[in-house]
Structures are given as C-alpha cells and as structure tokens.
Amino acid sequence: MAEPAPQPLPPGSTIGILGGGQLGRMTAVAAAELGYQCHIFCPTPGEPATQVTPLSTIAAYDDKEALSRFAQAVDVVTYEFENVPGDTAGFLASQRPVRPNPNVLRICQNRLREKDFLSSISVPTTPYAGAEGPDALARAAQLLGLPAVLKTVEMGYDGKGQVLLAREADTTAAWREMAGAQSAAQGILEGFVDFELEISVIVARGLDGTVTTYPPVENRHRNHILDETIVPAPISSAIAKAAETHAHRIAEALDLVGLIGVEMFVTKDGRVLVNELAPRPHNSGHWTQDGCVTSQFEQFVRAVAGLPLGSTERHSDVVMKNLLGEEANDWRAILSDPAAKLHLYGKSEARPGRKMGHVNRLSPKR
C-alpha cells in the first residue's frame, strides 16, 4: 500500500531555519504573514533573524543535544545559507523533513561536485578542472588555458577564496593564496569567460512537483559583491528562455523542494552558462519583495510548507541596490524617494562590504 502524500503544514506550525542572517530574517517575516512561526538555530546571539521571532536556539551546528531539542520544537527544517554542515542536515533529516533535502546541500556546497552535477544533466557551465595542489593546478591551467580563476571548492562567497591566474601565472603562489594554511585544501580552476553580462534566475519547486521561475535579471557587481540587480534583464526572449530552461532542469534533477538561485553568464556569442547554485533565497531575488505578486521569501515558505506556489508575475520594473557598510546610513535620503522601498537587516556594525540592507526602486513595467 502506497504511503499517503505529505500534507501541507497548517497555519500555526513551526518552520525551523538553520542560520540567523538576513535571508532567515526576511523568510521569517514572510512566514509570519502566512500564519507560521519560525524557530532560528544559529551559533551567535543577536543575529538578524533572531530579532523578528521569539523562538531561537543559540548553539553550535554540531551540538546534537541542541539539534535534537530544536527538531522536537519544529515541524519542518530549512536553511538560509548553504554552508550548514552536511552532518547537521543529515542528523535533522532523521527526525524531521528537511527541505531542500540534504543531498541538495551536499551538491551545492562543493563547487566541484556542483559542476559535475550540472555536467551530468547536460547544463552548460564554464570550463573547469579540479586541483589538489600546485602541481595539479599547473596541469589544470595547461588544460584550460589562462587566464582562469582558482576557487576554493568549499566555503567562500562574495569573491572570498578566489584568485585570478593571468597568463604565465605562478601557480604555486596562486595556490598558496587560495589555500592559506590548509594542508588538505581542494580547489577548482574555472576557465575565464568573456561574458556580456551576468544574470540569474530564481526557481521554486513545490512538494507536488510544480515548478515556477522568476524572470531573469541582470546582476552588476562591485569588488566581487553584488551591487545592483536590474529587472528585467536586457536580454532577448531566446536567451531568457534558455536561462529559465536551465533553471527548471536543475530544480527537477535535484528533486528540489524549496527555492534555488541559479547564477549564469551570457557570453558575447549568446550562450548561457551556469556559474553557481544557491539552494535558498538569493540576493538577486530581493527585488521580488516589491516588484512581484509573490516575493521569493513567501515562495520559499510556500514550497517548504507544502503549500501551492504563488504567482511570479512581475508588476513593475525594479532596480535593487545593495546597501554595503556605511551606505545604509543614507536611510533618510532613501526614504525621501516615494518610489524607493527600503529594507534594513538590523545589523549593529557597518563594516566595509557588509550587506546592511537593500533598496528597491520601482518604475512602471515596460
């Protein structure tokens, strides 16, 4: 006899979120609007997500006693960043549904594993090769050609753990800069792409297998950190269709229940290459809070809770601007613009390059 299909979580249920950052904060706010409570698990007190819900567990991710208590207090578990230890997700999955499933986390938190997965489902990526030391890096550089970008296989974001190898680069020095003091470091060398622009697609997949995608957007970076997202992306309908098709295929192949951000390059000859995956709400999807029928955060909650997915229809053009460091101090000027929607994260210390908030500037849909 077949097992009954999983049922949607009724309002009043509790969603457990691993991670206390701004993505968890905005997810918890969206969950509250749908009648859910959120319980945050993170190692550090005072994080942005813990400020918007009274339910939190402050403990290390390997504290199994704390994790067990957390599991007993929630109905489903998700995460707001992909560097949650795999063992943590696996331990919780033995007690509660974890969405997206731990295998999605395992793939997406390792760049080499991620690229191999994409290749296995015929999604085009940048050329790449794994490297486990300066000698292997030299061979990879000879195989791919230079320039190329050396990245850590795990961890690293916003440009951290990345080294550009120019022509005739010193691979030993590059490896030392990337690996630091790690004796067992693993890297991935990616061919340098002469791209026209960077885009991303946010895709959601529900418990019933329904897939929805948000329209492709253009991402502009400053010092390797996302600066602005332009909605809609200035691309042809054929390129937009290719990007959405890649995202749809990835969600299906991962058996995703949740949300994933798919970062891509559009090359000068019109190819769409997938760069990275992020199995949670994505910075480039913040525009949806004010420019869409359903925000990415509400969609994330809907998917994780087993609800029907919402409409991804865009009702406005948007420019999303990240507020980094002291830029958040311009809140008075931002609020004086009636077309600007300000979102601040509640972080107390404005360090250079730290994401303190964002602003969505809306204009009529063209």
C-alpha positions, 0 to 999 in steps of 0.5 A: 500500500502506497504511503499517503502524500505529505500534507501541507503544514497548517497555519500555526506550525513551526518552520525551523531555519538553520542560520540567523542572517538576513535571508532567515530574517526576511523568510521569517517575516514572510512566514509570519504573514502566512500564519507560521512561526519560525524557530532560528538555530544559529551559533551567535546571539543577536543575529538578524533573524533572531530579532523578528521571532521569539523562538531561537536556539543559540548553539553550535551546528554540531551540538546534537543535544541542541539539534535534537531539542530544536527538531522536537520544537519544529515541524519542518527544517530549512536553511538560509545559507548553504554552508550548514554542515552536511552532518547537521542536515543529515542528523535533522533529516532523521527526525524531521523533513528537511527541505531542500533535502540534504543531498541538495546541500551536499551538491551545492556546497562543493563547487566541484561536485556542483559542476559535475552535477550540472555536467551530468544533466547536460547544463552548460557551465564554464570550463573547469578542472579540479586541483589538489595542489600546485602541481595539479593546478599547473596541469589544470591551467595547461588544460584550460588555458589562462587566464582562469580563476582558482576557487576554493571548492568549499566555503567562500562567497562574495569573491572570498577564496578566489584568485585570478591566474593571468597568463604565465601565472605562478601557480604555486603562489596562486595556490598558496593564496587560495589555500592559506594554511590548509594542508588538505585544501581542494580547489577548482580552476574555472576557465575565464569567460568573456561574458556580456553580462551576468544574470540569474534566475530564481526557481521554486519547486513545490512538494507536488512537483510544480515548478515556477521561475522568476524572470531573469535579471541582470546582476552588476557587481562591485569588488566581487559583491553584488551591487545592483540587480536590474529587472528585467534583464536586457536580454532577448526572449531566446536567451531568457528562455534558455536561462529559465530552461536551465533553471527548471532542469536543475530544480527537477534533477535535484528533486528540489523542494524549496527555492534555488538561485541559479547564477549564469553568464551570457557570453558575447556569442549568446550562450548561457552558462551556469556559474553557481547554485544557491539552494535558498533565497538569493540576493538577486531575488530581493527585488521580488519583495516589491516588484512581484505578486509573490516575493521569493521569501513567501515562495520559499515558505510556500514550497517548504510548507507544502503549500501551492506556489504563488504567482511570479508575475512581475508588476513593475520594473525594479532596480535593487541596490545593495546597501554595503557598510556605511551606505545604509546610513543614507536611510533618510535620503532613501526614504525621501524617494516615494518610489524607493522601498527600503529594507534594513537587516538590523545589523549593529556594525557597518563594516566595509562590504557588509550587506546592511540592507537593500533598496528597491526602486520601482518604475512602471513595467515596460 
